[in-house]
Amino acid sequence: DTEVTQTPKHLVMGMTNKKSLKCEQHMGHRAMYWYKQKAKKPPELMFVYSYEKLSINESVPSRFSPECPNSSLLNLHLHALQPEDSALYLCASSQEAWGTPYGYTFGSGTRLTVV
Amino acid sequence: AQSVTQLGSHVSVSEGALVLLRCNYSSSVPPYLFWYVQYPNQGLQLLLKYTSAATLVKGINGFEAEFKKSETSFHLTKPSAHMSDAAEYFCAVTRLSGGYNKLIFGAGTRLAVHP
């Protein structure tokens, strides 16, 4: 299995809702990442997990709450989002979180719309 | 700090023509460099990567890139464009920050292929 699987593919939520994005990989990668991509922009790093521990938080607002229950699974919990949070949320994984020459494997993303 | 600059936000070529997408990096040490492709409403797919093993790197779908230290460049080329190559292309570099690896993207180049 060489894929990163993200669910759901599309999500529409109200500003008072609570929802979660899910990401799963079975490649034995020990680092997992959340990226946010606005339309016509490059992806921007949000969080880095290494060995199931949060290693980097790129000053992301607390309405985004990541969770890594095990080495294969990464969640992003969403609460009280704003319309400007609408974007494509990409999950990625890599063998290690430091000095890796191998690049990242990306999922196909969750298209989030906040109404 | 490592970063990449992509010259030209839009490139348009005829089917069968040479594709050249430009990427320049700034780094104080030899970097790890990557090219990713993103098709509409999709995640990112790794095209190729430079990890200092060879300066000419061959990737998937007939793409290749040459690392030129003297020019701090890593341009992406394909001899003959196909309609299916129309997509957004991102050059990326890994940046070590706090002991952890971050994948930092250029602004992207949208490639259009016309008949």
Interface residues (C-beta under 8 A of the other chain):
Chain A: V4 Q6 A31 Y33 K40 K41 P42 P43 L45 V48 S50 S55 I56 L90 A92 S94 E96 A97 W98 G99 T100 P101 Y102 G103 Y104 T105 F106 G107 S108 G109 R111
Chain B: Y32 F34 Y36 N41 Q42 G43 L44 Q45 L46 K49 T51 S52 F90 A92 T94 L96 S97 G98 G99 Y100 N101 K102 L103 I104 F105 G106 A107 G108
